[in-house]
Amino acid sequence: MRTRQLGLGLGGLLLVAVVAIAAALLAMKLAPSYIEFFAVKKALNAIASERSGASPAEIRKAFDQRATVDDITSVKGADLEITKDGGQVVISAAYRREIPLFANIGVYIDFAATSRQ
């Protein structure tokens, strides 16, 4: 028979709970920025495929319309870089998000989206 019990003590349980809660809070703070990034990328791909012969002004206007619907606030139509690569329109956007965590601690994330496959 074992004379000593094995398992997780109260201190270990509290430590695991604190780490899990901190990870969950960090994920909840960062998730909206990544959701917005994927919305920007989706909008760029859709506009590039739909409006391959459009002027840069029309592309910017189309992005602003999509940004209003998809609640994209980090990128405006004026921020887009529009180029042609082999007859195909390539739309790019690069931006930085600052996410405050607590007190004077925050996270900077640099995003770069392009319509090129």
N, C-alpha and C positions, 0 to 999 in steps of 0.2 A: 504494500500500500504506500501511496505517496504521503509523505508527511507535510509537504508544502504545496499550497495551491498555485496553479498557474493561471494567468489571465491578465487582463488590463485593469490597472488600478485607477482610482479616481483622478489622480494627477495626470496620468497618461491620457485618459479620456478627455479631460479639460484641454490638454495641449492639442490633441487631435481636433477637437471642436473649434478651438481658436484658429488654427491653421486653415481648416475647412471654411470657416466663416470669412476669414481674410481673403482667401482665394475666390470665394463666391462674390464678395463685394467688389474685388478688382475686376472680375469678369463682367459684372453688371455695369460698372463704370465704362469699360472699354467696348462693350458690345454695340452700343449705338453708333460709335464712330466706324466700326467695321461694317455694320449694316448700311450706313450711308455710303461707304466706299464701294460696296458691291452694287448699290443703286446707281452710283455715278458710272461705274464700269458698264452696267447693263444699258444705261442711257446712251453712252458713247457708242457701244456696239450697235444699238438699234438705229441711231441716227446715221452712222457711217454706212450701214447696209441699206437704209431707206433712201438716203439723199446723197447718192454717190456723185451726182453732177451738180449739186447745189453750190451756191457761193458761200464764202465764209460767213457773211452776214446772216444768210438764211440758216446756216448750221447753228450759229450762236443763238438765234431767235428760237429755233426748235429745241435747243438744249434748255434755254430759260423756261420754255413752256413745260417741258418734262420735269424740270427741277421744281417748278411750282406744284405739280401734281404729286411727285415722289418725295416732297419735303426735303430737298437737297439744299442746304444752306451754306456749305463750305466752298462750293464752286459756283461761279457765275459764268455766263456765256462769254464774257470778256476775258476770262481766265484761260480759255481753251487755246491750245496750239493746234492749228489745222495745217496739215501738209499733204502732199501727194507723193505716193511711193508706187511707181510702176503703174500709174493710171488709177490707183486706188486711193480713196480719201482716208487719211489717218488722223484721228482726233485724239489729242492727249491732254491730260490735266494732271498737274502736280500741286499738292498742297500739304500743309502741316496742321495738325490738330493738337491743341494743348488741353489735356484733361486733368483738372485739379483733383487730387485724391483726398488729402486732408491737410490742414494747417497750411504750410508753405511748400508742400510736396506735391509734385504733379508729374505727368508723363507727356513727352512730346512724341508724336507718331508722324512720320513722313509717309504720305500716300502718293503713288504715281499710277494713274490708270491710263490705258491707251486702248484704242479700238483695233489695233493690229492683233491678229490671231497668233 
